[in-house]
Every structure is written in C-alpha cells, then in structure tokens.
Amino acid sequence: MKLNYNKQDDVLMIEFNENPIDYAEQSKDVIAHFSPKNELVLLEILDASKFLKETSHVFPLNIRQQALAS
C-alpha cells in the first residue's frame, strides 16, 4: 500500500496495488478506482485534511504518521 498526499490540492491517494484502472466511482469526497476485475486499486480522498481530522482516530498510528508526513 502506498500513500501520497497532495498538499496543494488537499487530496490523499491510497494505492492498494498497481493493477490497471478500468473505471471509477465517486461518493461525496471519495473516488474509488477499480481494475477490470472489479478490484479496488486506488482511493482518492478529496478535502483530505477535513477527512483526516474527522476519522483519524480509526486509523492505525503508522498510517496517520505516513499520511501527515507527505
């Protein structure tokens, strides 16, 4: 799993694997990208700073540190 935070756009990207992306679905501030086999490849979290403030308590410490260090 790879984490990448774009501070300028306030977008957190969580890459689960490097499979090719076939399509994406959006629900509010989350865009999920799927492979042709319907496997989750990438999550984009828009307005990530707000999302992290509201949900950081549910993430393991190492994930929080990685996301905030980007």
C-alpha distances in whole Angstrom, upper triangle without the diagonal:
4,7,10,13,17,19,22,21,19,16,13,10,7,6,5,7,10,12,15,16,19,20,18,20,21,22,23,20,17,17,15,14,15,16,19,19,18,14,12,10,9,11,13,15,18,21,18,20,22,19,18,21,22,19,18,20,17,14,14,15,12,10,13,14,11,12,16,15,14
4,7,10,13,16,19,18,17,14,10,8,6,5,7,8,10,13,15,16,19,20,18,20,20,22,22,19,17,16,15,14,16,17,20,20,19,16,13,11,9,11,12,14,17,19,16,18,20,18,16,20,21,19,17,20,18,15,15,15,12,10,13,13,9,10,13,13,11
4,7,10,13,16,15,13,11,7,6,5,6,9,11,13,16,17,17,20,20,18,19,19,20,20,17,15,15,14,15,17,18,22,23,21,18,15,12,10,10,10,11,14,15,12,14,17,15,13,17,18,16,15,17,16,13,14,14,11,8,10,11,7,6,10,10,8
4,7,9,12,12,11,8,6,5,7,8,12,13,14,17,18,17,21,20,18,20,19,20,20,16,15,15,15,15,18,20,23,24,22,20,16,14,11,11,10,11,12,14,11,13,16,15,13,17,19,17,16,19,19,16,16,16,14,11,12,12,9,7,10,9,6
4,6,9,9,7,6,4,6,9,11,15,17,17,20,21,20,23,22,19,20,18,19,18,15,14,15,16,17,20,22,26,27,25,22,19,16,13,12,10,9,10,11,8,10,13,12,11,14,17,16,15,18,18,16,17,16,15,12,11,12,9,6,8,8,5
4,6,6,6,5,6,8,11,14,17,19,19,22,22,20,23,22,19,20,19,20,18,15,15,15,17,18,21,23,27,28,26,24,21,18,15,13,11,10,10,10,9,10,14,14,14,16,18,18,17,21,21,19,21,20,19,16,15,15,13,10,11,11,8
4,6,5,7,8,11,14,17,20,22,23,25,25,24,26,25,22,23,21,21,19,16,16,17,20,21,24,27,30,31,29,27,24,22,18,16,13,12,11,10,9,9,12,13,13,15,17,18,17,21,22,20,21,20,19,17,15,15,14,11,10,11,8
4,6,8,11,13,17,19,23,24,24,26,26,24,27,25,23,23,21,22,20,16,17,18,21,22,25,27,31,32,30,29,25,23,19,18,14,14,11,11,11,11,14,16,16,17,20,21,20,24,25,23,25,24,23,20,19,19,17,14,14,14,12
4,5,9,11,15,17,21,23,23,24,24,22,24,22,19,19,17,18,16,13,14,14,17,18,22,25,28,30,27,26,23,21,17,15,11,11,8,8,9,10,13,14,15,16,18,19,19,23,24,22,24,24,23,20,19,19,18,14,14,16,13
4,7,10,13,16,20,22,22,24,24,22,24,22,19,19,17,17,15,11,12,14,16,18,22,25,28,29,27,25,21,20,16,14,10,8,6,5,5,7,9,10,11,13,15,15,15,19,20,18,21,20,20,17,15,16,15,11,11,13,11
4,6,10,13,16,18,19,21,21,18,21,19,16,16,14,15,13,10,10,11,13,14,18,21,24,26,23,21,18,16,12,10,7,6,5,6,5,8,10,10,11,14,15,15,15,19,19,17,19,20,19,15,15,16,14,11,12,14,11
4,7,10,13,16,17,19,19,17,20,19,16,16,14,15,14,11,10,10,12,13,17,19,23,24,21,19,16,14,10,8,6,5,7,8,6,9,11,9,9,13,14,13,13,17,16,14,16,16,15,12,11,13,11,8,10,12,9
4,6,10,12,13,15,16,14,17,16,14,14,14,15,15,12,10,9,10,11,14,16,20,21,18,16,13,10,7,6,5,6,9,11,9,12,14,12,12,16,17,15,15,19,17,15,17,17,16,12,13,15,12,9,12,13,11
4,6,9,11,13,15,14,17,16,14,15,15,16,17,14,11,11,10,10,13,15,18,19,17,14,10,9,6,5,7,8,12,14,11,14,16,13,13,17,17,15,15,17,16,13,14,16,14,10,12,14,11,9,13,14,12
4,6,7,10,12,11,15,15,13,15,16,18,19,16,13,12,10,9,11,12,16,16,15,12,9,6,4,7,9,11,14,17,15,18,20,17,17,21,21,19,18,21,19,16,17,18,16,13,15,16,13,12,16,16,14
4,7,9,12,12,15,15,14,16,17,19,20,18,15,14,11,10,10,11,15,14,13,9,7,5,6,8,11,14,17,20,18,20,22,19,18,22,22,19,19,21,18,16,16,18,16,13,16,18,15,14,18,19,17
4,6,9,10,13,15,15,17,19,21,23,21,18,16,13,11,10,10,13,13,13,9,8,5,7,11,14,17,20,23,21,24,25,22,22,26,26,23,23,25,22,19,20,21,19,16,20,21,17,17,21,21,19
4,6,9,12,14,15,18,20,22,24,22,19,16,14,11,11,9,12,13,13,11,10,7,9,12,15,18,21,24,22,25,27,24,24,28,28,26,25,28,25,23,23,24,22,19,22,23,19,19,23,22,20
4,6,9,12,13,16,19,22,24,23,19,16,13,10,9,6,9,10,10,8,9,6,9,13,16,19,22,25,24,27,29,26,26,30,30,27,27,30,27,24,25,27,24,22,25,26,22,22,26,26,23
4,6,10,12,15,18,21,24,22,19,16,13,9,8,6,7,10,11,10,10,8,10,14,15,19,21,25,24,28,29,26,27,31,31,29,29,31,29,27,28,30,27,24,27,28,24,24,27,27,24
4,6,8,11,14,18,20,19,16,12,10,6,6,5,7,10,9,9,9,7,8,11,13,17,19,22,22,25,27,24,25,29,28,27,27,30,27,25,27,29,27,24,26,27,24,23,26,27,24
4,7,11,14,17,20,20,17,13,11,7,6,5,5,9,8,10,10,10,11,14,15,18,20,24,24,28,28,26,27,31,30,28,29,32,29,28,30,32,30,27,29,30,27,26,29,30,27
4,7,10,14,17,17,14,10,9,6,6,7,8,10,9,10,10,10,11,12,13,16,18,21,22,25,26,23,25,29,28,26,28,30,28,27,29,31,30,26,28,30,27,25,28,29,26
4,7,10,13,13,10,7,5,4,6,9,11,13,10,11,9,10,9,9,10,13,14,18,18,22,22,20,22,25,24,23,24,27,25,24,26,28,27,24,25,27,25,22,25,27,24
4,7,10,11,8,6,5,7,8,12,13,15,11,12,11,12,11,10,10,12,13,17,17,21,21,18,21,23,22,21,23,26,23,23,26,28,27,24,25,27,25,23,25,27,25
4,6,7,6,4,6,9,11,15,17,18,15,15,13,14,12,10,9,10,10,14,15,18,17,15,18,21,19,19,21,24,22,22,25,27,27,23,23,26,24,21,23,26,24
4,6,5,6,8,12,14,18,20,20,17,17,15,16,14,11,11,10,10,13,14,17,16,13,17,19,17,16,19,21,20,20,24,26,26,22,22,25,24,21,23,26,24
4,6,8,11,14,17,21,23,24,20,20,17,18,16,13,11,9,9,10,12,15,13,11,15,17,15,15,18,21,20,20,24,25,26,22,22,25,24,20,22,25,23
4,7,10,13,17,20,23,24,20,20,17,17,14,10,8,6,5,7,8,11,10,9,12,14,13,13,16,19,18,18,21,23,23,19,19,21,20,17,18,21,19
4,6,10,13,17,19,20,17,16,13,13,10,7,6,5,6,9,9,13,12,10,12,15,14,13,15,18,17,16,20,21,21,18,18,20,19,16,18,21,19
4,7,10,13,16,17,14,14,11,11,8,6,5,7,8,12,12,16,16,13,16,19,18,17,18,21,20,19,22,24,23,19,20,22,20,17,20,22,20
4,7,10,13,14,11,10,7,8,6,5,6,9,11,15,14,18,18,15,17,20,19,18,19,22,19,18,21,23,22,19,20,22,20,18,21,23,21
4,7,10,11,9,8,6,6,5,6,8,11,14,17,17,21,21,18,20,23,23,21,22,25,22,21,23,25,24,20,22,24,21,19,22,24,21
4,7,8,5,5,5,5,7,9,12,15,17,21,20,24,24,21,23,26,25,23,24,27,24,22,24,27,25,22,24,26,23,22,25,26,24
4,5,5,5,7,6,9,12,15,18,21,24,23,27,28,25,26,30,29,26,27,30,27,25,26,29,27,24,26,28,25,24,27,28,26
4,5,7,10,10,13,16,18,21,24,27,27,30,31,28,29,33,32,30,31,33,30,28,30,32,31,28,30,32,29,28,31,32,30
4,6,9,10,14,16,19,22,25,28,27,31,32,28,29,33,32,29,30,32,29,27,29,31,30,27,30,32,29,28,32,32,30
4,7,9,12,13,16,19,22,25,25,28,28,25,26,30,28,26,27,29,26,25,26,29,28,25,27,29,27,26,29,31,28
4,6,9,12,15,18,21,24,23,26,27,23,24,28,27,24,25,26,23,22,23,26,24,21,24,26,24,23,26,28,26
4,6,8,11,14,17,20,19,22,23,20,20,24,23,20,21,23,20,19,20,23,21,18,21,23,20,19,23,24,22
4,7,10,13,16,20,18,22,23,20,20,24,24,21,22,24,21,19,20,23,21,18,20,22,19,18,21,22,20
4,7,10,13,16,15,18,19,17,17,21,21,19,19,22,19,17,19,21,19,16,18,19,16,15,18,19,17
4,6,10,13,11,15,16,13,14,18,17,15,16,19,17,15,17,19,18,14,16,18,16,13,16,18,16
4,6,10,9,13,14,11,13,16,16,15,16,19,18,16,19,20,19,15,16,18,16,13,15,17,15
4,7,5,9,10,8,9,13,13,12,13,16,16,14,17,18,18,14,14,16,15,12,14,16,14
4,5,9,9,8,11,13,13,14,15,18,18,17,20,21,21,17,16,18,17,14,15,17,15
4,6,6,7,9,11,11,13,14,17,18,17,20,20,21,17,16,18,17,13,14,17,15
4,5,5,6,8,10,10,11,14,15,14,17,17,17,14,12,14,13,10,10,13,12
4,5,5,6,9,10,10,13,15,14,17,16,17,14,11,13,14,10,9,12,12
4,5,5,6,9,10,13,14,14,18,18,19,16,13,16,16,13,12,16,16
4,6,5,6,8,11,11,12,15,16,17,14,12,15,15,12,12,16,15
4,5,5,5,9,10,9,12,12,14,11,8,11,12,9,9,13,13
4,6,6,8,11,11,14,14,16,13,10,13,15,12,11,15,16
4,6,8,9,11,14,15,17,15,12,15,17,14,14,18,18
4,5,6,7,11,12,14,12,10,14,15,13,13,17,18
4,5,5,8,9,11,9,7,10,12,10,10,14,15
4,6,8,9,12,11,9,12,14,13,13,17,18
4,7,9,12,10,9,13,14,14,15,18,19
4,6,8,6,6,10,11,10,12,15,16
4,6,5,7,9,10,11,13,14,16
4,5,5,6,9,10,11,12,15
4,5,5,6,9,10,10,13
4,5,5,6,9,10,11
4,5,5,6,8,10
4,6,5,6,9
4,6,5,7
4,6,6
4,6
4
